[in-house]
Structures are given as structure tokens and as C-alpha cells.
Amino acid sequence: MVAVETIVGSRSSGGASAGAVAPRTADHLIASIPTLWLAIFFLTPLAFTVIFSFGRSTFGGVELGFTLDNYATALSGFYGATFVRTVIFAASASALCLAAAYPVAYFIARHTTRRRTLAILLILIPYFSSFLIRVMALHMLMSRGGASEIVLNALHLHAGPLDILDTQTAVFIGMVYAYLPIAIVPLFVVLDRIPRPLIEASRDLGASPFKTFLFVTLPLSRPGIATAVLLTAVPMLGEMVIPKLLGGSRGVLMGQAIASQYLQSQNYPLGSAMAVLVLIAVAVIVLALARLTKGFDEVTA
């Protein structure tokens, strides 16, 4: 009997282990699909971009090699000024989006209950409409004889025609306008999940509303702040449509300059060097945001 039980037990354990191996194999196969997709359509083009950035431009092609001339060109003169302007625009416009989105998200999270879904829908529906249509609508508002000019003249805040198009100011306004809705949502999600007892405990201990916000609400909303900055600053670094439509020749940013090198000048090494610089700026932002949210588990615990 003991021998029979031993044999049966060994068979059952072997079947269980075989059954456990099968789901693991299936999980690995499923996980390999997006990994392969990223490797082919993201990592491979990225590797070619980095390799091309050290090459030399030929007539419509690239001569592989190692030179830093492309980076020297990308960081000097017109292209260097464009890169600096792009970083400044992305940082300042993202900060303005954050400053405008935070009170809106806070109000929705704390002072709306029944109409919360409606408020989020009113914010997201314009964002999910055509990006080109929204930018063109802003173009019409800021053009000469548009609604903005009429309102400003009627309120005596401006006199005469409104010459704001084809300027860097128009590009800045367009970037804030386009990406503000997507900054509200992650802030709302985080603020809504902050436990109310923490807020009440802070006030019961004698903290003023300002101190409660500064030492309780704001630290606990760091993941939302980081996500909002990530969703706005990163696409702003590569923005091409808004500078083209609202800035003209005076509002050129790095995305437009890169597209010009690839599509018009066909200077692929210089365009690749510019793209690598933008990727470095994105990496710096990601590292800064990771540092901002470091230790958040300890805070929420």
C-alpha cells in the first residue's frame, strides 16, 4: 500500500508540475509578443537613429562612421537656439498646464459628487476630438478680425488689430491649450484617491487648510503631478503641428527642424543627432520625475 501511494503521489505531483509549466510557457509566449513588437518597431529604429547621428551625410544617404560634427551643428547657431527654445517652451508650458490643471482637478475631486463624471467628460471630449481641428479653431480665434480681437478691443485690453499669429507667443498659447485637458485627468485620479480621514486628521490636529494642503495633499499627489508633467512635457518636446500652424517661420521648434532635415534637406545624420538630443531631454525629464516620486510608498504607508 505504501509503495502504491508513493507511486500515485509521485504521478500526481508530476502532473501538477507539468500543469504549472504549461501556463508559464503560455505567459512567456504572450509576453514575448509586445516585447518583439517594441524591439522591431521601437528599439531597432532608435538604434539606427543613434548610429546615423555619428555618420556623415551623402546625397540622399548616410556614410557610416564616427564623427561629432552633427552634434556640434545641432547645438550651435540656429539649431542650438531652436533646441534651447524647445526645452524652455516644453518646461514652461508644462508648468503652466500643471498650475492650471491642479485647482481644476482638486475642485472636481473634492467638491463634486453627482456630476463628477459629467465634469470629466466635458474636459476629455474636446481633447479626443481632432487635434488639427482644435489647433485650426485656435488659429481662427487668434487671427486678425477674430473673436479674440473683438473681445479684447471691446474690453479695452487691446487696441487695433491682433498680431499674435506667427509668433512664439502663439505657439506657447497653443501648446498650453492643446495639452491642458490631459494634465487634469491624472491629477484628478490621484487627488480623488487620497483618503479623507487623513485630511480630517490633519485638521483635527490643528493644521490650517493651507498647511494641510502643503504637508498632506501635495505630497500625496506627487504621482499625479509626475504623470501630468510626463504627458505634457514629452510630446511638447517633439511638437510639430502647433509651431507650423501658429508660429510660422518665427515659431520653429525641434520637431519641425527634425522633420525638415529628414523630409526636405535629406540630411539624415543631422536630423538623427537632433532626435537624439530630444531623446536625451526626455530621459532627463523621466529621471527627474522618478526622483520626484521616489519613496512615495513610504509616504502612503
Secondary structure as UniProt FT lines:
FT   HELIX           2..38
FT   HELIX           39..43
FT   HELIX           44..53
FT   STRAND          56..58
FT   TURN            59..60
FT   STRAND          61..63
FT   HELIX           69..74
FT   HELIX           77..111
FT   TURN            114..115
FT   HELIX           116..128
FT   HELIX           131..142
FT   TURN            144..145
FT   HELIX           147..154
FT   TURN            155..156
FT   TURN            165..166
FT   HELIX           168..193
FT   HELIX           196..204
FT   TURN            205..206
FT   HELIX           209..212
FT   HELIX           213..217
FT   HELIX           218..220
FT   HELIX           222..237
FT   HELIX           241..242
FT   HELIX           243..247
FT   TURN            248..249
FT   HELIX           254..260
FT   HELIX           261..265
FT   HELIX           268..292
FT   TURN            293..295
FT   HELIX           296..300
//
